[in-house]
Protein backbone atom coordinates (compact mmCIF):
# COMPACT_ATOMS: atom_id res chain seq x y z
CA UNK A 1 0.00 0.00 0.00
CA UNK A 2 1.38 3.41 -0.92
CA UNK A 3 1.57 6.15 1.70
CA UNK A 4 -1.08 8.86 1.46
CA UNK A 5 0.84 12.15 1.20
CA UNK A 6 -0.20 15.79 1.08
CA UNK A 7 1.59 19.08 0.67
CA UNK A 8 0.60 22.68 1.24
CA UNK A 9 2.32 26.04 1.26
CA UNK A 10 3.07 27.61 4.64
CA UNK A 11 1.43 31.01 5.04
CA UNK A 12 4.35 32.36 7.09
CA UNK A 13 7.54 31.00 5.49
CA UNK A 14 6.25 30.37 1.96
CA UNK A 15 7.84 26.91 2.07
CA UNK A 16 6.08 23.68 1.15
CA UNK A 17 5.06 21.53 4.12
CA UNK A 18 4.53 17.80 3.71
CA UNK A 19 2.57 15.23 5.65
CA UNK A 20 1.92 11.55 5.18
CA UNK A 21 0.13 8.75 6.92
CA UNK A 22 3.35 6.94 7.80
CA UNK A 23 5.40 10.01 8.74
CA UNK A 24 6.80 10.77 12.14
CA UNK A 25 7.73 14.07 13.70
CA UNK A 26 7.05 17.12 11.50
CA UNK A 27 6.10 14.93 8.53
CA UNK A 28 3.18 13.22 10.25
CA UNK A 29 -0.22 13.67 8.68
CA UNK A 30 -1.73 14.57 12.03
CA UNK A 31 0.66 17.50 12.50
CA UNK A 32 0.14 18.58 8.88
CA UNK A 33 -3.64 18.81 9.37
CA UNK A 34 -3.14 20.55 12.74
CA UNK A 35 -1.13 23.21 10.87
CA UNK A 36 -4.01 23.48 8.39
CA UNK A 37 -6.52 23.90 11.22
CA UNK A 38 -4.30 26.57 12.82
CA UNK A 39 -4.28 28.52 9.55
CA UNK A 40 -0.58 27.94 8.89
CA UNK A 41 -1.17 26.19 5.57
CA UNK A 42 -2.84 28.05 2.70
CA UNK A 43 -5.91 25.88 1.98
CA UNK A 44 -5.92 26.49 -1.78
CA UNK A 45 -2.40 25.05 -2.08
CA UNK A 46 -3.14 21.65 -0.51
CA UNK A 47 -2.65 18.80 -2.94
CA UNK A 48 -2.38 15.04 -2.68
CA UNK A 49 0.51 13.05 -4.07
CA UNK A 50 -0.32 10.87 -7.07
CA UNK A 51 2.10 8.27 -5.75
CA UNK A 52 4.10 8.62 -8.98
CA UNK A 53 7.40 10.26 -9.88
CA UNK A 54 8.41 12.04 -13.07
CA UNK A 55 11.36 11.17 -15.31
CA UNK A 56 13.70 13.05 -12.93
CA UNK A 57 12.45 11.25 -9.80
CA UNK A 58 10.34 14.23 -8.61
CA UNK A 59 7.12 13.31 -6.81
CA UNK A 60 3.98 14.41 -8.69
CA UNK A 61 1.28 16.27 -6.70
CA UNK A 62 -2.09 17.79 -7.57
CA UNK A 63 -1.52 21.29 -8.91
CA UNK A 64 1.86 20.50 -10.46
CA UNK A 65 2.50 21.81 -13.95
CA UNK A 66 4.04 19.15 -16.17
CA UNK A 67 5.41 18.65 -19.65
CA UNK A 68 4.26 15.43 -21.27
CA UNK A 69 3.78 13.77 -24.62
CA UNK A 70 5.22 11.04 -26.76
CA UNK A 71 7.30 13.26 -29.05
CA UNK A 72 10.03 15.49 -27.70
CA UNK A 73 9.26 18.02 -30.44
CA UNK A 74 5.57 18.36 -29.56
CA UNK A 75 5.28 18.32 -25.77
CA UNK A 76 2.17 19.60 -24.05
CA UNK A 77 2.01 21.41 -20.73
CA UNK A 78 -0.77 20.60 -18.30
CA UNK A 79 -1.83 20.65 -14.67
CA UNK A 80 -2.21 17.56 -12.50
CA UNK A 81 -5.81 17.26 -11.30
CA UNK A 82 -8.01 14.75 -9.52
CA UNK A 83 -10.83 13.85 -11.89
CA UNK A 84 -13.92 13.03 -9.79
CA UNK A 85 -15.83 11.36 -12.63
CA UNK A 86 -13.07 8.78 -13.10
CA UNK A 87 -11.83 8.73 -9.50
CA UNK A 88 -8.30 9.14 -10.84
CA UNK A 89 -5.47 11.61 -11.19
CA UNK A 90 -5.06 13.11 -14.62
CA UNK A 91 -3.23 15.95 -16.28
CA UNK A 92 -5.43 18.67 -17.78
CA UNK A 93 -4.35 19.32 -21.34
CA UNK A 94 -5.32 22.88 -22.24
CA UNK A 95 -4.62 22.31 -25.94
CA UNK A 96 -7.26 19.60 -26.31
CA UNK A 97 -9.47 20.79 -23.39
CA UNK A 98 -9.57 17.45 -21.60
CA UNK A 99 -7.47 15.47 -19.14
CA UNK A 100 -5.02 12.77 -20.09
CA UNK A 101 -4.55 9.81 -17.80
CA UNK A 102 -1.27 8.68 -19.34
CA UNK A 103 1.42 9.09 -16.68
CA UNK A 104 4.45 7.58 -18.38
CA UNK A 105 7.50 8.20 -16.20
CA UNK A 106 9.75 8.45 -19.26
CA UNK A 107 8.02 11.49 -20.73
CA UNK A 108 6.39 13.20 -17.75
CA UNK A 109 8.32 16.11 -16.21
CA UNK A 110 7.28 18.40 -13.33
CA UNK A 111 8.20 21.98 -14.31
CA UNK A 112 6.40 23.95 -11.59
CA UNK A 113 3.00 24.30 -9.97
CA UNK A 114 -0.14 26.40 -10.34
CA UNK A 115 0.65 28.70 -7.39
CA UNK A 116 4.20 29.63 -8.29
CA UNK A 117 4.15 29.16 -12.07
CA UNK A 118 0.65 30.07 -13.21
CA UNK A 119 1.94 31.35 -16.53
CA UNK A 120 3.14 27.91 -17.64
CA UNK A 121 -0.24 26.83 -19.02
CA UNK A 122 -0.29 29.87 -21.28
CA UNK A 123 3.14 28.96 -22.65
CA UNK A 124 1.86 26.09 -24.78
CA UNK A 125 -1.81 25.24 -25.00
SULKAWO-V366758 format. One record per residue. N is the residue number from 1. D_CENTER is the distance of its C-alpha to the mean C-alpha in Angstrom with 2 decimals. Layout:
N|D_CENTER ; N|D_CENTER
This chain:
1|19.66 ; 2|16.16 ; 3|15.23 ; 4|13.18 ; 5|10.76 ; 6|9.24 ; 7|8.60 ; 8|10.21 ; 9|12.21 ; 10|15.89 ; 11|18.30 ; 12|20.99 ; 13|19.76 ; 14|16.66 ; 15|15.04 ; 16|11.83 ; 17|13.14 ; 18|12.11 ; 19|13.87 ; 20|14.56 ; 21|17.43 ; 22|19.32 ; 23|18.95 ; 24|22.06 ; 25|22.94 ; 26|20.31 ; 27|17.45 ; 28|18.85 ; 29|17.10 ; 30|20.32 ; 31|20.33 ; 32|16.73 ; 33|17.80 ; 34|21.10 ; 35|19.51 ; 36|17.79 ; 37|21.26 ; 38|22.94 ; 39|20.95 ; 40|19.50 ; 41|15.83 ; 42|15.01 ; 43|14.28 ; 44|12.43 ; 45|9.66 ; 46|9.10 ; 47|6.07 ; 48|6.77 ; 49|6.23 ; 50|7.27 ; 51|10.04 ; 52|10.00 ; 53|10.35 ; 54|10.96 ; 55|14.59 ; 56|14.68 ; 57|13.56 ; 58|10.24 ; 59|7.89 ; 60|4.85 ; 61|2.11 ; 62|2.97 ; 63|4.19 ; 64|3.75 ; 65|7.39 ; 66|9.00 ; 67|12.68 ; 68|14.10 ; 69|17.57 ; 70|20.64 ; 71|22.68 ; 72|22.03 ; 73|24.12 ; 74|22.24 ; 75|18.48 ; 76|16.35 ; 77|13.39 ; 78|10.91 ; 79|7.81 ; 80|5.61 ; 81|7.56 ; 82|9.60 ; 83|13.05 ; 84|15.71 ; 85|18.59 ; 86|17.53 ; 87|15.81 ; 88|13.10 ; 89|9.61 ; 90|10.25 ; 91|9.62 ; 92|11.79 ; 93|14.54 ; 94|16.42 ; 95|19.41 ; 96|20.25 ; 97|18.88 ; 98|17.28 ; 99|14.27 ; 100|14.57 ; 101|14.00 ; 102|14.97 ; 103|12.58 ; 104|15.26 ; 105|14.51 ; 106|17.36 ; 107|16.14 ; 108|12.34 ; 109|11.38 ; 110|8.47 ; 111|10.57 ; 112|8.96 ; 113|6.98 ; 114|8.81 ; 115|10.70 ; 116|12.10 ; 117|12.38 ; 118|13.21 ; 119|15.97 ; 120|14.13 ; 121|14.29 ; 122|17.98 ; 123|18.57 ; 124|18.81 ; 125|18.82
